[in-house]
């Protein structure tokens, strides 16, 4: 593969865009779906089959992108490089906080959404640049293995509603293999709880979600060095084994105490918090899907201008991922707030049936993609990426 500095890796853009668009559908079904929607196959498929590994893929793609940024600025002094990383990471972190405040209200900003994790990871990955890949991989494995141990002294029940319940639909066939927290995360404005949420108990805490950006960073190095095509069989086999390991251990955990999610290794699948079996499953599926897309779009060297209609949409969403992500939360939260002002009823988790909520998600995707196309004709002026680029050029020019 020709690794020119200005050549984009199409599989990364497609996978990131795919995850973004599916995420919109997931969030509309979750936040607008009512109690009846929870017991349907579309809800289960989107919220648990797709979303459980989609977030891991999204973070892994973010780590890969950091490598291409490093390659683009090869030979640059470390001071402007760190300034640029600090501005980028701080901007993403701040956007994540503002997004939660605007979508759900200021009392929800310490939920620790994925954007705050990405902002933190952007800065931390800077220090991975001088490390050997094997050291980074050892740290990734160590973080995954140590997470259950480090969570041992934390009262997850107090912040996640008092315990765990069976995930509907799948529980009719395999009761106890997958669990959800009883209620949504309860953000508290106290320093200890805020820090604890950021590190361990939030929606996307550092432990264990930080494992995915460094993993992507190592894979990005293999792409830049031209070795990824030879790694694909190994990645596919490793991914398959990890996914089977996660599912197998989750099956073996049936009947165990639900607290195994927090401190155990043979534990039910759980996204909040991310159980050890879920970590294995997510990593495996992420490796499998990326290796397949990389083979299709970057090894076979199809004409990247003829990748297809949907690939073009995914690519468009990927290039404006921050703006896309930010706006989709407003499209979910603001109508709920407007309905509350007009009727006095706040219908988060209780607005529509599963299929109507899914239809609303498709409408939102169409609206966002159309908006990005119009924005592109105006050179994305005033998008979040435009503001970020302006900040970097102003304060971190090399």
C-alpha positions, 0 to 999 in steps of 0.5 A: 500500500502506498503510504503517502502523507496525504493519503487517507485510510478509507477503512478507518473513515468508513468504520468511524462513520459507520459507528457514528451513524449507528450510534445516532440510531442507538441513542434515539431508540434508547433515549426516546424509546419507551418501556415497551421498546426495551423488550423488542429485538430492534432495541436489543440489537441496536443497544447491545449487539451494535453499541457494545462494540461500536464504542470500542471501534470508535475509540480505536479509530481515534488512536489510529488517527493520532499516528497519522497526525504524527506522521504528517508533522514528522520532524517537528519540534516537541513543543509545538507538537505538544501544544497542538495535542493539548489544544486538541485534547482540551477542546474535545474535552470541553466540547464533551462537557458543553454537549452534556450541559446543553442536551441534558442540563448542567447537573448531568455534565459529570456523567463522563461521556465518550468525548471527555475520555477522547479529550483525555486520551488525545493528550495521553497518547502524546506520551506514547509516541516514544514508546515501543509498540510492545510496551504499549500493548503490555500496558493495554493488557495490564490495564484490562487485567487490573481493572476488576482488581482496582474496582474492588473497593468502589460502591457501584450500586450507589451510583448506578441505581442499586444493582443490576438487572437482566437485559430483556430479550436475551434473558428469555433465552440465557438468563444472567448472561448479560446485565444492565444497571438498575438505573442511569448514572447518578452524577454528583457535584462532589470532588471525590465522586467526580474524580471517581466517575472519571476514573472508574464509575462514569459512563466512559471512565478511564478504567477500562475504556482507555485501552482502546485508543493505545491499541489503535495507536499500535495498529496505526503504526503498523499501517504507516509502516506498511505491515498491516496487510501481513498482520490481517490473518493474525488480527482476525484470528486474535479477534475471533478468539477474544470474542469467543473468550468473552462470550464463553466466559460470560456463559460460564458466569450464568448463576454467579453473583452479579457483582462479578461484573465489577470485580470478576473475570468470569462475569456476565456481559455488561456495558455499564460498567464494562465487565472483563468479558465485555472488554474481551468481546469488544476488543475481539469484534473491533479487531475482526471488523477493522481487519475485514474492512482494511482488506476490502478497502485498503488492501484490494486497492479499489478506486477510493472514489468509487467506494459506494454510496454508503461508504461516501456517507460514512466518510462524510460523517467521519471527516466531521465526526466531532460536529456530527456527534455534538449535534446529534445529542442536541437533536435528542435532548432539545425536543424532549426539553421543548415537550417538557416546556409545552406539556410539563412531562419529561419523556426521556426513556418514554416518548415513542415505541421502538419502531417510531424511535428508530424512524426518528433516528433515521430522520436525524441521520438524514438531517445531519448528513444533509447538513454536513453536505451543505456545510462542506460547500461552505468549507465547513465554516463555523463547524467544531472542526473549523474552530479547532483548526483555527485554535491550533493555527493560532496558538500552536503553529510550528 
